[in-house]
């Protein structure tokens, strides 16, 4: 009888100590609903994508961004004055930009197909476009970017380079609108 009680004690101890180990944190990507015992540092968590990563995905997952409106204001950094303005509402535009995942792209219209490279600032708030034919560089502050609208304005950082710049608010929409 002592052997039976001892065997029963050993079995009870063994089974009570052998709980399934795994990640018990429901917010983890590797959460194990059947785990009874936490495995300490085994839980992994996914990081939300940064603004830059979100915007890169939006730019590259859209096949074509069509021009819809453009406002051009000539600004002199020396006089701090706007000297000219014009607004061009473009309907049924055949001009568009394509942003590829390898950070190349094309500006296309009925006359030219101009390749460029592009990048986003670390914060994801400034779009830089460099035309490969002449290294003409444009910096744009991103006003809005979602699945259907890309609204950009030429960055005021051009003053330091050129003494004047064109404030160009451009709205591009996908062909789905």
KEKOLPA-766205 format. One record per residue: residue in one letter; residue number from 1; x negated, y, z negated of N, C-alpha, C, CB in turn. Coordinates in steps of 0.05 Angstrom, whole numbers. Glycine has a CB too. Layout:
# KEKOLPA-766205
+------+-----+--------+--------+--------+--------+--------+--------+--------+--------+--------+--------+--------+--------+
: type : seq :    nc1 :    nc2 :    nc3 :   cac1 :   cac2 :   cac3 :    cc1 :    cc2 :    cc3 :   cbc1 :   cbc2 :   cbc3 :
+------+-----+--------+--------+--------+--------+--------+--------+--------+--------+--------+--------+--------+--------+
:    a : NUM :      X :      Y :      Z :      X :      Y :      Z :      X :      Y :      Z :      X :      Y :      Z :
...
+------+-----+--------+--------+--------+--------+--------+--------+--------+--------+--------+--------+--------+--------+
This chain:
# KEKOLPA-766205
+------+-----+--------+--------+--------+--------+--------+--------+--------+--------+--------+--------+--------+--------+
: type : seq :    nc1 :    nc2 :    nc3 :   cac1 :   cac2 :   cac3 :    cc1 :    cc2 :    cc3 :   cbc1 :   cbc2 :   cbc3 :
+------+-----+--------+--------+--------+--------+--------+--------+--------+--------+--------+--------+--------+--------+
:    x :   1 :    -16 :    -23 :      0 :      0 :      0 :      0 :    -17 :     25 :      0 :     19 :      0 :    -24 :
:    x :   2 :    -40 :     24 :    -14 :    -58 :     47 :    -15 :    -69 :     52 :     13 :    -81 :     42 :    -35 :
:    x :   3 :    -75 :     31 :     28 :    -85 :     34 :     55 :    -64 :     47 :     73 :    -94 :      7 :     67 :
:    x :   4 :    -39 :     39 :     69 :    -17 :     50 :     85 :    -14 :     80 :     79 :      9 :     35 :     80 :
:    x :   5 :    -14 :     87 :     54 :    -11 :    115 :     46 :    -34 :    132 :     56 :     -8 :    118 :     15 :
:    x :   6 :    -59 :    120 :     54 :    -82 :    134 :     64 :    -81 :    138 :     94 :   -108 :    118 :     56 :
:    x :   7 :    -72 :    117 :    109 :    -69 :    119 :    138 :    -48 :    140 :    146 :    -62 :     92 :    150 :
:    x :   8 :    -26 :    140 :    131 :     -5 :    159 :    136 :    -15 :    188 :    130 :     19 :    153 :    118 :
:    x :   9 :    -31 :    191 :    109 :    -43 :    217 :    103 :    -62 :    227 :    125 :    -57 :    216 :     76 :
:    x :  10 :    -78 :    209 :    134 :    -98 :    215 :    156 :    -83 :    223 :    181 :   -117 :    192 :    161 :
:    x :  11 :    -62 :    207 :    188 :    -47 :    213 :    213 :    -33 :    240 :    210 :    -26 :    191 :    218 :
:    x :  12 :    -21 :    245 :    187 :     -7 :    271 :    183 :    -27 :    294 :    185 :      7 :    271 :    156 :
:    x :  13 :    -50 :    291 :    172 :    -70 :    311 :    173 :    -80 :    316 :    202 :    -94 :    304 :    155 :
:    x :  14 :    -85 :    294 :    216 :    -94 :    296 :    244 :    -75 :    311 :    262 :   -100 :    268 :    255 :
:    x :  15 :    -50 :    303 :    261 :    -29 :    315 :    278 :    -23 :    344 :    270 :     -4 :    298 :    278 :
:    x :  16 :    -25 :    350 :    244 :    -20 :    377 :    236 :    -42 :    396 :    244 :    -15 :    378 :    206 :
:    x :  17 :    -66 :    386 :    247 :    -89 :    402 :    254 :    -93 :    404 :    284 :   -114 :    391 :    242 :
:    x :  18 :    -79 :    388 :    300 :    -84 :    388 :    329 :    -62 :    404 :    344 :    -85 :    359 :    339 :
:    x :  19 :    -57 :    428 :    336 :    -38 :    445 :    350 :    -50 :    453 :    376 :    -31 :    470 :    333 :
:    x :  20 :    -33 :    456 :    396 :    -42 :    464 :    422 :    -53 :    493 :    421 :    -19 :    463 :    443 :
:    x :  21 :    -78 :    495 :    430 :    -92 :    521 :    429 :    -88 :    535 :    456 :   -121 :    518 :    422 :
:    x :  22 :    -84 :    561 :    456 :    -81 :    577 :    480 :    -75 :    606 :    473 :    -59 :    565 :    498 :
:    x :  23 :    -70 :    621 :    493 :    -65 :    650 :    489 :    -36 :    653 :    480 :    -70 :    666 :    515 :
:    x :  24 :    -33 :    665 :    457 :     -6 :    668 :    446 :      5 :    697 :    448 :     -5 :    660 :    417 :
:    x :  25 :    -10 :    714 :    463 :     -1 :    742 :    466 :     16 :    744 :    491 :    -26 :    761 :    468 :
:    x :  26 :     42 :    750 :    488 :     60 :    751 :    511 :     53 :    773 :    532 :     88 :    755 :    502 :
:    x :  27 :     38 :    793 :    524 :     30 :    813 :    544 :      5 :    806 :    560 :     26 :    840 :    530 :
:    x :  28 :     -7 :    783 :    555 :    -31 :    775 :    569 :    -23 :    761 :    595 :    -48 :    756 :    552 :
:    x :  29 :    -41 :    762 :    615 :    -36 :    750 :    641 :    -37 :    719 :    639 :    -56 :    760 :    662 :
:    x :  30 :    -52 :    709 :    619 :    -54 :    680 :    616 :    -39 :    670 :    591 :    -83 :    672 :    614 :
:    x :  31 :    -17 :    683 :    585 :      0 :    675 :    562 :     10 :    646 :    566 :     24 :    695 :    559 :
:    x :  32 :      7 :    631 :    545 :     16 :    603 :    545 :     38 :    599 :    525 :     -8 :    583 :    538 :
:    x :  33 :     63 :    596 :    536 :     86 :    595 :    519 :     86 :    570 :    501 :    111 :    594 :    537 :
:    x :  34 :     71 :    550 :    509 :     71 :    525 :    493 :     48 :    525 :    472 :     68 :    502 :    511 :
:    x :  35 :     31 :    545 :    473 :      9 :    546 :    454 :     20 :    551 :    426 :    -12 :    568 :    462 :
:    x :  36 :      9 :    537 :    407 :     17 :    539 :    379 :     -4 :    553 :    362 :     24 :    512 :    367 :
:    x :  37 :    -28 :    554 :    373 :    -51 :    566 :    359 :    -66 :    584 :    378 :    -69 :    544 :    347 :
:    x :  38 :    -72 :    608 :    369 :    -86 :    627 :    386 :   -115 :    619 :    389 :    -85 :    655 :    374 :
:    x :  39 :   -125 :    622 :    413 :   -153 :    615 :    419 :   -172 :    638 :    416 :   -154 :    604 :    448 :
:    x :  40 :   -165 :    657 :    400 :   -181 :    681 :    393 :   -185 :    699 :    418 :   -209 :    672 :    383 :
:    x :  41 :   -208 :    699 :    430 :   -214 :    718 :    452 :   -208 :    708 :    480 :   -243 :    726 :    450 :
:    x :  42 :   -191 :    688 :    483 :   -186 :    677 :    509 :   -165 :    692 :    526 :   -178 :    648 :    506 :
:    x :  43 :   -150 :    710 :    513 :   -129 :    725 :    527 :   -141 :    745 :    547 :   -110 :    739 :    507 :
:    x :  44 :   -129 :    747 :    570 :   -138 :    766 :    590 :   -115 :    785 :    597 :   -149 :    752 :    616 :
:    x :  45 :   -122 :    810 :    602 :   -102 :    830 :    607 :   -109 :    844 :    634 :   -100 :    851 :    584 :
:    x :  46 :    -89 :    849 :    650 :    -94 :    863 :    675 :    -92 :    893 :    670 :    -74 :    854 :    698 :
:    x :  47 :   -110 :    907 :    683 :   -111 :    936 :    681 :    -92 :    947 :    702 :   -140 :    947 :    683 :
:    x :  48 :    -77 :    968 :    695 :    -61 :    982 :    715 :    -80 :    995 :    735 :    -41 :   1002 :    702 :
:    x :  49 :    -73 :    995 :    761 :    -91 :   1008 :    780 :    -93 :   1038 :    775 :    -81 :   1002 :    809 :
:    x :  50 :   -116 :   1048 :    781 :   -121 :   1077 :    777 :   -105 :   1093 :    798 :   -151 :   1084 :    779 :
:    x :  51 :   -103 :   1119 :    795 :    -90 :   1135 :    815 :   -104 :   1133 :    842 :    -89 :   1165 :    805 :
:    x :  52 :   -130 :   1132 :    841 :   -145 :   1129 :    866 :   -138 :   1103 :    880 :   -176 :   1130 :    860 :
:    x :  53 :   -137 :   1081 :    865 :   -131 :   1055 :    877 :   -102 :   1055 :    887 :   -134 :   1033 :    856 :
:    x :  54 :    -83 :   1067 :    873 :    -56 :   1068 :    882 :    -54 :   1084 :    908 :    -38 :   1081 :    861 :
:    x :  55 :    -68 :   1107 :    910 :    -66 :   1123 :    934 :    -81 :   1111 :    957 :    -78 :   1151 :    928 :
:    x :  56 :   -103 :   1097 :    952 :   -117 :   1083 :    974 :    -98 :   1062 :    986 :   -143 :   1070 :    964 :
:    x :  57 :    -84 :   1047 :    969 :    -65 :   1027 :    978 :    -42 :   1040 :    994 :    -54 :   1011 :    954 :
:    x :  58 :    -32 :   1062 :    985 :    -10 :   1076 :    999 :    -19 :   1085 :   1027 :      0 :   1099 :    983 :
:    x :  59 :    -43 :   1097 :   1028 :    -54 :   1106 :   1054 :    -58 :   1084 :   1073 :    -80 :   1121 :   1049 :
:    x :  60 :    -70 :   1062 :   1064 :    -78 :   1040 :   1082 :    -55 :   1021 :   1089 :   -101 :   1025 :   1071 :
:    x :  61 :    -35 :   1019 :   1072 :    -13 :   1001 :   1077 :      8 :   1013 :   1096 :      0 :    993 :   1051 :
:    x :  62 :      4 :   1038 :   1103 :     22 :   1051 :   1122 :      9 :   1051 :   1149 :     30 :   1080 :   1113 :
:    x :  63 :     21 :   1039 :   1169 :      8 :   1037 :   1196 :      2 :   1064 :   1208 :     26 :   1021 :   1214 :
:    x :  64 :     20 :   1083 :   1207 :     16 :   1109 :   1219 :     29 :   1131 :   1202 :     27 :   1110 :   1248 :
:    x :  65 :     14 :   1153 :   1199 :     25 :   1177 :   1186 :     29 :   1198 :   1207 :      5 :   1187 :   1163 :
:    x :  66 :     54 :   1204 :   1213 :     61 :   1223 :   1234 :     63 :   1252 :   1223 :     88 :   1216 :   1247 :
:    x :  67 :     52 :   1271 :   1238 :     53 :   1299 :   1231 :     82 :   1309 :   1233 :     35 :   1316 :   1249 :
:    x :  68 :     91 :   1324 :   1213 :    118 :   1334 :   1213 :    118 :   1365 :   1210 :    135 :   1322 :   1191 :
:    x :  69 :    100 :   1376 :   1194 :     99 :   1405 :   1191 :     71 :   1413 :   1183 :    119 :   1414 :   1169 :
:    x :  70 :     64 :   1437 :   1191 :     37 :   1447 :   1185 :     39 :   1477 :   1181 :     17 :   1441 :   1208 :
:    x :  71 :     28 :   1487 :   1159 :     28 :   1516 :   1154 :     -2 :   1525 :   1153 :     42 :   1523 :   1127 :
:    x :  72 :     -9 :   1545 :   1169 :    -36 :   1554 :   1171 :    -39 :   1582 :   1161 :    -46 :   1552 :   1200 :
:    x :  73 :    -56 :   1586 :   1141 :    -60 :   1612 :   1129 :    -91 :   1617 :   1129 :    -49 :   1615 :   1100 :
:    x :  74 :   -100 :   1638 :   1142 :   -128 :   1645 :   1143 :   -134 :   1661 :   1118 :   -136 :   1661 :   1168 :
:    x :  75 :   -153 :   1651 :   1102 :   -160 :   1664 :   1076 :   -189 :   1673 :   1076 :   -154 :   1644 :   1053 :
:    x :  76 :   -194 :   1697 :   1068 :   -222 :   1708 :   1065 :   -229 :   1707 :   1036 :   -224 :   1737 :   1077 :
:    x :  77 :   -251 :   1694 :   1030 :   -260 :   1692 :   1002 :   -272 :   1718 :    993 :   -281 :   1670 :    999 :
:    x :  78 :   -283 :   1734 :   1011 :   -295 :   1760 :   1004 :   -274 :   1780 :    996 :   -312 :   1771 :   1027 :
:    x :  79 :   -252 :   1781 :   1011 :   -231 :   1801 :   1005 :   -209 :   1789 :    989 :   -220 :   1812 :   1031 :
:    x :  80 :   -208 :   1763 :    985 :   -187 :   1749 :    970 :   -160 :   1755 :    982 :   -188 :   1757 :    941 :
:    x :  81 :   -158 :   1756 :   1009 :   -133 :   1762 :   1022 :   -126 :   1741 :   1043 :   -134 :   1789 :   1034 :
:    x :  82 :   -101 :   1736 :   1046 :    -91 :   1720 :   1068 :    -87 :   1739 :   1092 :    -64 :   1705 :   1061 :
:    x :  83 :    -99 :   1732 :   1115 :    -98 :   1750 :   1137 :    -79 :   1742 :   1159 :   -125 :   1753 :   1149 :
:    x :  84 :    -70 :   1718 :   1159 :    -52 :   1709 :   1181 :    -36 :   1685 :   1170 :    -69 :   1701 :   1206 :
:    x :  85 :    -13 :   1681 :   1181 :      2 :   1657 :   1173 :     21 :   1649 :   1195 :     19 :   1663 :   1147 :
:    x :  86 :     24 :   1624 :   1197 :     43 :   1613 :   1216 :     52 :   1585 :   1206 :     30 :   1610 :   1245 :
:    x :  87 :     76 :   1579 :   1212 :     87 :   1553 :   1205 :     96 :   1539 :   1230 :    111 :   1555 :   1185 :
:    x :  88 :     89 :   1515 :   1232 :     96 :   1499 :   1256 :    111 :   1474 :   1246 :     70 :   1491 :   1272 :
:    x :  89 :    136 :   1473 :   1251 :    152 :   1449 :   1245 :    151 :   1431 :   1269 :    181 :   1457 :   1237 :
:    x :  90 :    142 :   1408 :   1265 :    138 :   1390 :   1287 :    160 :   1368 :   1286 :    110 :   1377 :   1287 :
:    x :  91 :    176 :   1366 :   1306 :    195 :   1344 :   1306 :    188 :   1325 :   1329 :    225 :   1355 :   1310 :
:    x :  92 :    193 :   1300 :   1325 :    186 :   1279 :   1344 :    157 :   1281 :   1352 :    204 :   1282 :   1369 :
:    x :  93 :    140 :   1286 :   1333 :    112 :   1289 :   1338 :    100 :   1262 :   1346 :     97 :   1300 :   1314 :
:    x :  94 :     81 :   1263 :   1366 :     66 :   1239 :   1373 :     39 :   1240 :   1361 :     65 :   1236 :   1404 :
:    x :  95 :     33 :   1260 :   1345 :      8 :   1263 :   1331 :     10 :   1248 :   1305 :      0 :   1292 :   1326 :
:    x :  96 :    -11 :   1232 :   1299 :    -10 :   1216 :   1275 :    -39 :   1210 :   1266 :      6 :   1191 :   1278 :
:    x :  97 :    -42 :   1202 :   1241 :    -67 :   1192 :   1230 :    -63 :   1164 :   1220 :    -77 :   1211 :   1207 :
:    x :  98 :    -85 :   1149 :   1223 :    -86 :   1121 :   1213 :   -109 :   1119 :   1194 :    -89 :   1100 :   1237 :
:    x :  99 :   -104 :   1109 :   1170 :   -124 :   1105 :   1149 :   -129 :   1075 :   1146 :   -116 :   1118 :   1122 :
:    x : 100 :   -152 :   1065 :   1153 :   -159 :   1037 :   1151 :   -171 :   1031 :   1123 :   -178 :   1028 :   1173 :
:    x : 101 :   -170 :   1005 :   1115 :   -180 :    997 :   1089 :   -211 :   1000 :   1087 :   -173 :    969 :   1083 :
:    x : 102 :   -225 :    999 :   1110 :   -254 :   1002 :   1110 :   -262 :   1031 :   1109 :   -266 :    988 :   1134 :
:    x : 103 :   -243 :   1049 :   1104 :   -246 :   1078 :   1102 :   -255 :   1091 :   1129 :   -267 :   1084 :   1081 :
:    x : 104 :   -245 :   1079 :   1150 :   -247 :   1092 :   1176 :   -218 :   1099 :   1184 :   -260 :   1073 :   1198 :
:    x : 105 :   -215 :   1115 :   1204 :   -189 :   1122 :   1213 :   -189 :   1136 :   1239 :   -175 :   1140 :   1192 :
:    x : 106 :   -166 :   1144 :   1249 :   -163 :   1158 :   1274 :   -142 :   1180 :   1272 :   -157 :   1139 :   1297 :
:    x : 107 :   -148 :   1203 :   1284 :   -128 :   1223 :   1288 :   -120 :   1220 :   1318 :   -138 :   1252 :   1281 :
:    x : 108 :    -95 :   1215 :   1323 :    -86 :   1211 :   1350 :    -65 :   1232 :   1357 :    -75 :   1183 :   1354 :
:    x : 109 :    -67 :   1242 :   1381 :    -45 :   1258 :   1393 :    -45 :   1253 :   1423 :    -49 :   1289 :   1387 :
:    x : 110 :    -29 :   1266 :   1437 :    -26 :   1260 :   1466 :    -52 :   1266 :   1481 :     -3 :   1275 :   1478 :
:    x : 111 :    -70 :   1282 :   1470 :    -94 :   1290 :   1485 :   -119 :   1274 :   1476 :    -99 :   1319 :   1481 :
:    x : 112 :   -122 :   1271 :   1450 :   -147 :   1258 :   1440 :   -141 :   1236 :   1420 :   -165 :   1279 :   1427 :
:    x : 113 :   -161 :   1219 :   1417 :   -162 :   1199 :   1396 :   -188 :   1203 :   1382 :   -159 :   1169 :   1408 :
:    x : 114 :   -188 :   1216 :   1359 :   -212 :   1224 :   1345 :   -217 :   1207 :   1321 :   -211 :   1254 :   1337 :
:    x : 115 :   -238 :   1190 :   1321 :   -244 :   1174 :   1297 :   -256 :   1190 :   1274 :   -263 :   1151 :   1305 :
:    x : 116 :   -250 :   1182 :   1250 :   -261 :   1195 :   1226 :   -266 :   1174 :   1205 :   -242 :   1217 :   1216 :
:    x : 117 :   -282 :   1182 :   1185 :   -284 :   1167 :   1160 :   -270 :   1183 :   1138 :   -314 :   1161 :   1152 :
:    x : 118 :   -261 :   1169 :   1118 :   -246 :   1183 :   1097 :   -253 :   1171 :   1070 :   -215 :   1181 :   1102 :
:    x : 119 :   -248 :   1186 :   1049 :   -252 :   1177 :   1022 :   -234 :   1193 :   1003 :   -282 :   1178 :   1013 :
:    x : 120 :   -230 :   1182 :    980 :   -215 :   1196 :    959 :   -235 :   1202 :    936 :   -191 :   1180 :    948 :
:    x : 121 :   -231 :   1225 :    923 :   -247 :   1231 :    900 :   -242 :   1210 :    878 :   -241 :   1260 :    889 :
:    x : 122 :   -260 :   1209 :    858 :   -257 :   1190 :    836 :   -230 :   1193 :    822 :   -279 :   1193 :    816 :
:    x : 123 :   -219 :   1217 :    821 :   -194 :   1221 :    808 :   -170 :   1215 :    826 :   -192 :   1250 :    798 :
:    x : 124 :   -176 :   1212 :    852 :   -155 :   1206 :    871 :   -139 :   1231 :    879 :   -136 :   1186 :    860 :
:    x : 125 :   -149 :   1255 :    874 :   -134 :   1279 :    879 :   -143 :   1294 :    904 :   -135 :   1297 :    855 :
:    x : 126 :   -167 :   1287 :    914 :   -178 :   1301 :    938 :   -184 :   1280 :    959 :   -204 :   1317 :    930 :
:    x : 127 :   -174 :   1286 :    983 :   -179 :   1269 :   1007 :   -200 :   1283 :   1024 :   -153 :   1264 :   1023 :
:    x : 128 :   -222 :   1269 :   1030 :   -243 :   1279 :   1048 :   -241 :   1265 :   1074 :   -271 :   1277 :   1034 :
:    x : 129 :   -242 :   1280 :   1096 :   -241 :   1268 :   1123 :   -265 :   1280 :   1138 :   -214 :   1275 :   1138 :
:    x : 130 :   -281 :   1262 :   1150 :   -305 :   1270 :   1166 :   -302 :   1259 :   1194 :   -331 :   1260 :   1152 :
:    x : 131 :   -300 :   1277 :   1213 :   -298 :   1268 :   1241 :   -326 :   1257 :   1250 :   -290 :   1291 :   1260 :
:    x : 132 :   -326 :   1233 :   1261 :   -351 :   1220 :   1267 :   -365 :   1233 :   1291 :   -346 :   1191 :   1273 :
:    x : 133 :   -351 :   1247 :   1308 :   -363 :   1259 :   1332 :   -381 :   1283 :   1325 :   -342 :   1267 :   1352 :
:    x : 134 :   -373 :   1299 :   1305 :   -388 :   1323 :   1299 :   -393 :   1328 :   1270 :   -374 :   1346 :   1311 :
:    x : 135 :   -387 :   1309 :   1253 :   -390 :   1311 :   1224 :   -374 :   1334 :   1212 :   -419 :   1314 :   1217 :
:    x : 136 :   -354 :   1344 :   1226 :   -336 :   1364 :   1215 :   -321 :   1352 :   1191 :   -316 :   1375 :   1237 :
:    x : 137 :   -325 :   1365 :   1168 :   -314 :   1354 :   1143 :   -291 :   1371 :   1133 :   -336 :   1352 :   1122 :
:    x : 138 :   -269 :   1358 :   1125 :   -246 :   1371 :   1114 :   -240 :   1360 :   1087 :   -221 :   1368 :   1133 :
:    x : 139 :   -235 :   1378 :   1068 :   -228 :   1369 :   1041 :   -199 :   1378 :   1036 :   -246 :   1382 :   1019 :
:    x : 140 :   -182 :   1359 :   1027 :   -154 :   1365 :   1023 :   -146 :   1357 :    995 :   -137 :   1349 :   1043 :
:    x : 141 :   -132 :   1376 :    981 :   -119 :   1370 :    956 :    -93 :   1355 :    962 :   -114 :   1395 :    938 :
:    x : 142 :    -89 :   1333 :    949 :    -64 :   1318 :    954 :    -42 :   1329 :    937 :    -69 :   1287 :    949 :
:    x : 143 :    -22 :   1340 :    950 :      2 :   1351 :    935 :     21 :   1329 :    928 :     16 :   1373 :    952 :
:    x : 144 :     26 :   1311 :    947 :     45 :   1289 :    943 :     36 :   1266 :    961 :     74 :   1298 :    949 :
:    x : 145 :     39 :   1242 :    950 :     34 :   1218 :    966 :     52 :   1196 :    955 :      4 :   1210 :    965 :
:    x : 146 :     70 :   1187 :    972 :     86 :   1164 :    965 :     89 :   1146 :    990 :    114 :   1172 :    953 :
:    x : 147 :    108 :   1128 :    990 :    112 :   1110 :   1012 :    118 :   1124 :   1039 :    133 :   1090 :   1006 :
:    x : 148 :    129 :   1148 :   1038 :    138 :   1161 :   1063 :    126 :   1188 :   1068 :    167 :   1163 :   1062 :
:    x : 149 :    115 :   1201 :   1047 :    105 :   1229 :   1051 :     76 :   1231 :   1041 :    123 :   1249 :   1036 :
:    x : 150 :     60 :   1244 :   1058 :     33 :   1252 :   1050 :     32 :   1282 :   1055 :     10 :   1237 :   1067 :
:    x : 151 :     29 :   1297 :   1033 :     28 :   1326 :   1035 :      1 :   1335 :   1025 :     51 :   1340 :   1019 :
:    x : 152 :    -15 :   1349 :   1041 :    -42 :   1356 :   1034 :    -47 :   1386 :   1040 :    -63 :   1339 :   1049 :
:    x : 153 :    -64 :   1399 :   1025 :    -72 :   1426 :   1028 :   -102 :   1428 :   1029 :    -60 :   1444 :   1006 :
:    x : 154 :   -113 :   1443 :   1048 :   -142 :   1447 :   1049 :   -152 :   1457 :   1022 :   -150 :   1466 :   1072 :
:    x : 155 :   -174 :   1446 :   1013 :   -184 :   1453 :    986 :   -198 :   1479 :    986 :   -203 :   1431 :    977 :
:    x : 156 :   -196 :   1494 :    965 :   -209 :   1520 :    962 :   -240 :   1517 :    960 :   -198 :   1536 :    938 :
:    x : 157 :   -250 :   1493 :    957 :   -279 :   1489 :    955 :   -293 :   1497 :    981 :   -285 :   1460 :    949 :
:    x : 158 :   -278 :   1502 :   1003 :   -290 :   1510 :   1028 :   -302 :   1538 :   1026 :   -269 :   1510 :   1050 :
:    x : 159 :   -292 :   1555 :   1007 :   -302 :   1582 :   1004 :   -332 :   1581 :   1000 :   -288 :   1597 :    981 :
:    x : 160 :   -341 :   1564 :    983 :   -370 :   1562 :    977 :   -386 :   1556 :   1001 :   -375 :   1542 :    955 :
:    x : 161 :   -375 :   1540 :   1020 :   -389 :   1532 :   1043 :   -388 :   1552 :   1066 :   -379 :   1506 :   1053 :
:    x : 162 :   -364 :   1563 :   1071 :   -360 :   1578 :   1096 :   -352 :   1607 :   1092 :   -338 :   1565 :   1111 :
:    x : 163 :   -347 :   1616 :   1068 :   -339 :   1644 :   1063 :   -310 :   1650 :   1070 :   -357 :   1662 :   1080 :
:    x : 164 :   -298 :   1633 :   1085 :   -269 :   1634 :   1090 :   -260 :   1606 :   1097 :   -262 :   1655 :   1112 :
:    x : 165 :   -234 :   1602 :   1095 :   -224 :   1576 :   1102 :   -194 :   1579 :   1110 :   -227 :   1556 :   1079 :
:    x : 166 :   -184 :   1558 :   1121 :   -156 :   1558 :   1128 :   -141 :   1541 :   1108 :   -152 :   1548 :   1157 :
:    x : 167 :   -121 :   1553 :   1095 :   -104 :   1537 :   1077 :    -84 :   1524 :   1095 :    -90 :   1556 :   1055 :
:    x : 168 :    -86 :   1498 :   1097 :    -69 :   1484 :   1116 :    -53 :   1463 :   1101 :    -86 :   1471 :   1138 :
:    x : 169 :    -27 :   1469 :   1096 :    -10 :   1450 :   1083 :      2 :   1433 :   1105 :     12 :   1464 :   1066 :
:    x : 170 :     -4 :   1408 :   1104 :      5 :   1390 :   1125 :     22 :   1368 :   1112 :    -19 :   1377 :   1140 :
:    x : 171 :     44 :   1363 :   1124 :     62 :   1341 :   1114 :     63 :   1320 :   1136 :     90 :   1352 :   1107 :
:    x : 172 :     56 :   1296 :   1128 :     57 :   1274 :   1146 :     77 :   1254 :   1135 :     29 :   1261 :   1150 :
:    x : 173 :     93 :   1242 :   1152 :    112 :   1223 :   1143 :    109 :   1197 :   1160 :    141 :   1233 :   1146 :
:    x : 174 :    116 :   1175 :   1148 :    115 :   1150 :   1163 :    136 :   1150 :   1185 :    118 :   1126 :   1145 :
:    x : 175 :    133 :   1132 :   1203 :    152 :   1130 :   1225 :    179 :   1119 :   1217 :    141 :   1113 :   1247 :
:    x : 176 :    182 :   1113 :   1191 :    207 :   1102 :   1181 :    228 :   1123 :   1176 :    203 :   1086 :   1156 :
:    x : 177 :    220 :   1149 :   1177 :    240 :   1171 :   1172 :    251 :   1181 :   1198 :    227 :   1193 :   1156 :
+------+-----+--------+--------+--------+--------+--------+--------+--------+--------+--------+--------+--------+--------+
